[in-house]
Structure formats: structure tokens, C-alpha cells
């Protein structure tokens, strides 16, 4: 890992902003405006409407008529978000490219910051940074953020992700080198729920990874129609999807030593097992759903040959049984839960500062 001082762009570079849209026409103007307002880069915006039924296409065509930097692609039938991503990325002509959901917003200066990092580090294939959520209007960017760059060798970044079993990236904060996108290939149609994590892992298998530390790189809109809230909310389901993404390391085509990659997958399984146990205990101790805790226990049991797996599954089963009998959690278990909640706060702060946790 290298920590670096930022170097400004010497000259403008081209960046393609792909905006997949399905029934987000009311958000689309703000997303597109945030891309067109980027300074220091030459931007093209590609709106890909996936057969929206809310008039999104008309909004996209109106925006395109007002600015020649915008092009519109219309799907006659709904193809789903993965196919929409791949369609848009295949049309990118810029030196760099980013995927921006129609309900999200790029932070001012974000594209120039990401491009500058990749211009200075030719081995970096993708750059991410700090995302911030919002509900109505994005907060005003701070003018006092101290910025640094972090660059990881790609396989070192994969190792960190496996050790935590997490996806460190939300999504709209990522900018990629178009050459990296071409070499990595398309998003996997077999992983509609964790395709982004699998894609980042594939990218890091062949390219280094960079991060902008300090300023916000993108704003993620939180609302009732967010895909992760409406379709992928259950904890056990999320864990299963992450596990499937990490299994890309088992693919014989993935770069690197097969034995090392197998060890990385095992580390990811161990991290996911521990997280499932913690979530299960939290669900029961806070009076939540017994059914959800049972599903988490089943997930743990399905992770074969993971150290401590049997103990975690049995401990969670015992707590579920106690809860079914109306017994409250023991003081020690509550204390352990409190300690874990404080550790989660520390990890969140660490992630916000460094991009890993």
C-alpha cells in the first residue's frame, strides 16, 4: 500500500458517464447535471433507459436536446440492470468511465480527482472514494477536506476484502480506466445481486486499486425504491450473495496462484460465518425475527470446513432455543454485543477515512 500526495491533472481527459435508468425519470436531470458540471475533464453522458414506464425516455431525450454531450439509448423491452450496465459500458468512448445510477449524484470535482490518480499511476484500473447518502438534496461539499491518495496492489486489496468478507465500495463513487473495463469484461449476468463486488474483485485481479481519501466522491440517494432495500434486504440473502461473489476467486481463469486464491476464499467464508453469527445474536437479543436468526444459522452450517463454524452454529442455535422459551439473553452475551457494536462504529470510521475496514 502506498499513501501519496495528489497530483493535479496536467490537461483535461475524457470521461464517459454511463447512467442506467429504469423509472427514475424524476431523478435523472439531477444525476446528469452533476456529470455535466464536472470541471477539468471532458465528459460524455450515456443514458441507457431500460424500457421505463414513467416517461424517463422523454426526460432523457429532452436533456439530450439541450446538450450535445448527452446521448440516449432506449431498450424496447426491459433487460434488467446488469444488461443495462453492460450495454452502457460497451458504448463508452472516454479514457475513463463511471456508472452512475439515475438516482445518484457525482460530487463536484470527483471525476478530475479520480482521473488524476490514474494518470499518475498507470497500473491503477479503478478508483473509489467516500460516498455519502442523502434523501432530498446532496449536502454542500466541504471546501476544507484534506485529500490524499492510497494505492494498493490489486491482490493486496483482494486480501483485505476477503479478510473482512465485505464489499468496501457502495458503487457510484467508482471511476474505472476504460482499458480496465475492456480487459475485465462484462458484469456477470449470473450474479444480479452481487455483481458489483464480483466485478471489483475481477478488476483487482489484474489491476491496482486507488482511493481518494478526504473529499466526498459521490452522493447515494436513500429512498424507498432503492434496489438493495426492496430486493436484497434480508441479512442471510446478502451474505449468500457476497459468498457467491467471492467464489469468482475459484475460477481457473482468475489470475494468481490457485492455492493462494483458495486460501482467500476460505478467509472470506470465515469472515462471513462470523458476521452471520453476530447478526443472528443481535437479531435475537434485540427482540427481532427468530426466523431471520434461523436462516443465519443455516447459512453458517452451510459453510463447510470453516474454523469455529460448528461452535458458532451451535451457540446461535442455543440462543434461538432460549429465546423461543422466553428467556432473556445472559448479561455476558449482552456485554459482548455492546462491545461489538462499538467495534462496528470504529470500523465504520476507519472505512470512511481509508476505504477499508
C-alpha positions in Angstrom: 0.0 0.0 0.0 1.2 3.5 -0.9 0.0 6.7 0.6 0.5 9.6 -1.9 0.0 13.3 -2.2 -2.4 14.2 -5.0 -1.0 15.5 -8.3 -3.4 17.7 -10.4 -4.3 16.8 -13.9 -1.9 18.4 -16.5 -4.6 18.5 -19.1 -8.3 17.6 -19.4 -9.0 13.9 -20.1 -12.2 12.3 -21.5 -14.6 10.6 -19.1 -17.7 8.6 -20.0 -20.6 8.7 -17.5 -23.0 5.8 -18.1 -26.4 6.5 -16.5 -28.6 3.3 -16.4 -32.2 4.3 -15.8 -35.4 2.4 -15.0 -38.4 4.5 -13.8 -36.1 7.2 -12.3 -37.1 9.9 -14.7 -37.8 12.4 -11.8 -34.2 11.9 -10.6 -32.5 11.8 -14.0 -31.9 15.6 -14.5 -30.0 16.0 -11.3 -27.8 13.0 -12.0 -27.0 14.2 -15.5 -26.4 17.7 -14.3 -23.9 16.5 -11.7 -21.9 14.8 -14.5 -22.0 17.7 -17.0 -20.9 20.2 -14.2 -17.6 18.3 -13.6 -14.6 20.5 -14.1 -11.2 19.6 -15.5 -12.4 16.7 -17.7 -14.2 16.3 -21.0 -17.5 14.5 -20.2 -19.8 12.5 -22.3 -23.1 11.2 -20.7 -24.7 8.0 -22.0 -28.2 7.5 -20.6 -29.5 3.9 -21.1 -33.2 3.7 -20.4 -34.3 0.1 -19.7 -37.8 0.4 -21.1 -39.1 2.6 -18.3 -42.8 3.1 -17.9 -42.7 6.5 -16.1 -41.7 8.7 -19.0 -37.9 8.5 -18.3 -37.2 8.3 -22.0 -38.9 11.6 -22.7 -36.9 13.2 -19.9 -33.6 11.7 -21.4 -34.4 13.0 -24.9 -35.2 16.4 -23.6 -31.9 16.6 -21.8 -30.0 15.3 -24.9 -31.7 18.0 -27.0 -30.2 20.6 -24.6 -26.6 19.4 -24.6 -24.7 17.6 -27.4 -22.6 15.8 -24.8 -25.6 13.6 -23.9 -26.6 10.5 -25.9 -29.6 8.3 -25.2 -30.0 4.5 -25.7 -33.5 3.0 -25.4 -34.3 -0.6 -24.7 -37.5 -1.7 -26.3 -38.0 -4.3 -23.6 -36.8 -4.4 -20.0 -33.5 -6.3 -19.9 -32.6 -5.8 -16.2 -29.9 -3.7 -14.5 -26.9 -6.0 -15.4 -27.6 -6.0 -19.1 -28.2 -2.2 -18.9 -24.8 -1.7 -17.2 -23.1 -3.8 -19.9 -24.8 -2.0 -22.7 -23.8 1.4 -21.5 -20.2 0.4 -20.7 -19.8 -1.1 -24.2 -20.6 2.3 -25.7 -18.1 4.4 -23.6 -15.6 6.3 -25.6 -13.7 8.1 -22.8 -10.3 7.3 -21.4 -12.1 6.7 -18.1 -15.7 5.6 -17.3 -18.1 5.6 -14.4 -21.5 4.0 -13.8 -23.9 6.5 -12.2 -27.4 5.3 -11.2 -30.0 7.8 -12.3 -31.0 8.5 -8.6 -27.4 9.2 -7.5 -25.1 12.3 -7.9 -21.4 12.8 -8.6 -19.7 15.1 -6.2 -18.1 18.3 -7.6 -14.6 17.6 -8.8 -14.8 13.9 -8.3 -14.0 12.8 -11.9 -10.9 15.0 -12.2 -9.6 13.7 -8.8 -10.1 10.1 -9.9 -8.6 10.7 -13.3 -5.6 12.5 -11.9 -4.8 9.4 -9.7 -5.0 7.1 -12.6 -3.0 9.4 -14.9 -0.2 9.4 -12.2 -0.5 5.6 -11.6 -0.8 3.7 -14.9 -1.3 0.4 -13.2 -4.4 1.6 -11.3 -7.5 0.3 -13.1 -10.2 1.6 -10.7 -10.5 4.4 -8.1 -13.1 4.8 -5.4 -13.6 7.2 -2.6 -16.0 8.3 0.1 -19.8 8.1 -0.7 -22.3 10.0 1.3 -26.0 9.3 1.4 -28.8 11.8 1.2 -32.6 11.8 1.0 -33.6 15.1 -0.6 -30.7 17.3 -1.7 -27.0 16.4 -1.5 -25.2 18.3 1.2 -22.9 21.1 0.2 -19.3 19.8 -0.3 -16.8 20.8 2.2 -14.0 23.2 1.0 -11.7 22.1 3.8 -11.2 18.4 3.0 -7.6 17.4 3.1 -7.0 14.9 0.2 -4.5 12.1 -0.1 -4.3 9.1 -2.4 -4.0 5.4 -1.4 -2.8 2.8 -4.0 -3.0 -0.9 -3.3 -1.5 -3.7 -5.4 -4.7 -5.3 -6.6 -4.2 -8.7 -4.9 -3.4 -7.0 -1.6 -6.8 -5.2 -1.9 -8.5 -8.5 -2.6 -6.9 -10.0 0.5 -8.3 -7.2 2.6 -11.8 -7.7 1.2 -11.6 -11.4 1.8 -10.4 -10.9 5.4 -13.5 -8.9 6.1 -15.9 -10.6 3.8 -17.1 -7.2 2.8 -17.6 -5.0 -0.3 -15.9 -1.8 0.6 -17.5 0.0 -2.3 -21.1 1.3 -2.5 -20.9 1.9 -6.3 -21.4 5.5 -7.5 -18.0 6.5 -6.2 -16.1 4.3 -8.6 -14.3 5.5 -11.7 -12.5 3.0 -13.9 -9.9 3.1 -16.6 -11.8 2.1 -19.8 -8.9 -0.1 -20.8 -9.5 -2.0 -17.5 -13.2 -2.4 -18.3 -12.3 -3.8 -21.6 -9.9 -6.3 -20.1 -12.2 -7.3 -17.2 -15.2 -7.8 -19.4 -18.9 -7.6 -18.7 -20.8 -7.7 -15.4 -21.8 -11.3 -14.7 -25.5 -12.0 -15.6 -25.5 -14.9 -13.1 -24.9 -12.5 -10.1 -27.6 -9.9 -10.3 -27.4 -9.2 -6.6 -23.7 -9.1 -6.0 -22.3 -8.4 -9.5 -20.6 -5.2 -8.4 -18.4 -7.0 -5.7 -17.6 -9.7 -8.1 -16.6 -7.1 -10.7 -14.3 -5.2 -8.3 -12.6 -8.5 -7.4 -12.1 -9.3 -11.1 -10.7 -5.8 -11.7 -8.3 -6.1 -8.8 -7.1 -9.4 -10.0 -5.4 -7.7 -12.9 -5.1 -4.0 -11.9 -4.1 -2.0 -8.9 -6.8 -0.1 -6.9 -6.7 3.5 -5.8 -8.7 5.6 -3.4 -9.3 9.3 -2.9 -9.1 10.0 0.8 -10.9 13.0 2.2 -13.4 14.7 -0.1 -16.8 13.0 -0.9 -16.7 11.4 -4.4 -20.4 10.6 -4.8 -23.8 11.0 -3.2 -26.0 8.0 -2.8 -29.7 8.7 -2.6 -31.6 6.8 0.0 -35.3 6.2 -0.7 -37.9 3.5 -0.5 -37.3 2.3 -4.1 -33.6 1.6 -3.7 -32.9 -1.8 -5.2 -31.0 -3.0 -2.1 -33.8 -2.1 0.1 -36.6 -3.6 -2.0 -35.0 -6.7 -3.3 -31.9 -7.7 -1.3 -32.7 -6.6 2.2 -32.5 -9.9 4.2 -29.2 -10.4 6.0 -28.8 -14.0 5.2 -29.6 -13.3 1.5 -27.0 -10.6 1.4 -24.4 -12.9 2.9 -25.2 -15.6 0.4 -24.8 -13.2 -2.5 -21.4 -12.0 -1.1 -20.2 -15.6 -0.8 -21.1 -16.2 -4.5 -19.2 -13.1 -5.5 -16.0 -14.2 -3.6 -16.2 -17.6 -5.3 -15.0 -15.9 -8.5 -11.6 -16.4 -7.0 -12.1 -20.2 -7.5 -12.4 -19.7 -11.3 -9.4 -21.2 -13.0 -9.3 -18.1 -15.3 -8.7 -15.8 -12.3 -5.1 -14.5 -12.2 -2.8 -15.7 -9.5 -1.7 -18.9 -7.7 -4.7 -21.3 -7.3 -3.6 -22.3 -3.7 -3.4 -18.6 -2.6 -6.8 -17.9 -4.1 -8.3 -20.9 -2.3 -6.9 -19.6 0.9 -8.5 -16.2 0.2 -11.9 -17.8 -0.4 -11.6 -19.7 2.9 -10.8 -16.4 4.7 -13.9 -14.8 3.1 -16.0 -17.8 4.3 -14.7 -17.4 7.8 -15.4 -13.7 7.9 -18.9 -14.3 6.6 -19.5 -17.0 9.1 -18.5 -14.7 12.0 -20.7 -11.9 10.6 -23.7 -14.2 10.3 -23.3 -15.3 13.9 -23.1 -11.7 15.1 -26.1 -10.7 13.1 -28.0 -13.7 14.4 -27.3 -12.9 18.1 -28.2 -9.3 17.5 -31.5 -10.2 15.9 -32.5 -12.4 18.9 -31.1 -10.1 21.6 -33.0 -7.1 20.2 -36.2 -9.0 20.0 -36.2 -9.4 16.3 -37.2 -12.2 14.0 -36.5 -15.7 15.1 -36.9 -16.9 11.5 -34.2 -14.5 10.4 -31.8 -15.8 13.1 -32.6 -19.4 12.0 -31.7 -18.5 8.4 -28.4 -17.0 9.5 -27.7 -20.3 11.5 -28.4 -22.3 8.3 -26.0 -20.1 6.4 -23.3 -20.8 8.9 -23.9 -24.5 8.8 -23.6 -24.4 5.0 -20.0 -23.1 5.2 -18.1 -26.4 5.4 -14.6 -26.7 6.8 -14.6 -23.2 8.3 -12.7 -23.0 11.6 -15.1 -22.4 14.5 -18.1 -22.9 12.3 -19.8 -25.7 14.3 -19.3 -23.8 17.6 -20.9 -20.6 16.1 -23.8 -22.5 14.7 -24.4 -24.4 18.0 -24.1 -21.2 20.1 -26.6 -19.4 17.9 -29.0 -22.4 17.9 -28.8 -22.4 21.7 -29.7 -18.7 21.9 -32.6 -19.2 19.5 -33.9 -22.1 21.7 -33.6 -19.9 24.8 -35.5 -17.1 23.1 -38.2 -19.5 22.0 -38.7 -20.4 25.7 -39.0 -16.8 26.6 -35.6 -16.5 28.2 -33.7 -13.2 28.0 -30.0 -13.1 26.9 -27.4 -13.6 29.6 -25.5 -10.5 30.8 -22.3 -11.7 29.2 -23.9 -12.0 25.8 -25.4 -8.5 26.1 -22.0 -7.1 27.1 -20.3 -8.9 24.1 -23.0 -7.4 21.8 -22.3 -3.9 23.2 -18.6 -4.3 22.6 -19.2 -5.5 19.0 -21.4 -2.5 18.4 -18.6 -0.2 19.5 -16.2 -2.0 17.3 -18.6 -1.6 14.4 -18.5 2.2 15.0 -14.7 2.2 14.9 -14.7 0.1 11.7 -17.2 2.5 10.1 -14.9 5.4 10.9 -11.9 3.5 9.6 -13.8 2.8 6.4 -14.8 6.4 5.9 -11.1 7.5 6.3 -9.3 4.8 4.5 -11.8 2.9 2.3 -11.3 -0.4 4.1 -12.4 -1.7 7.5 
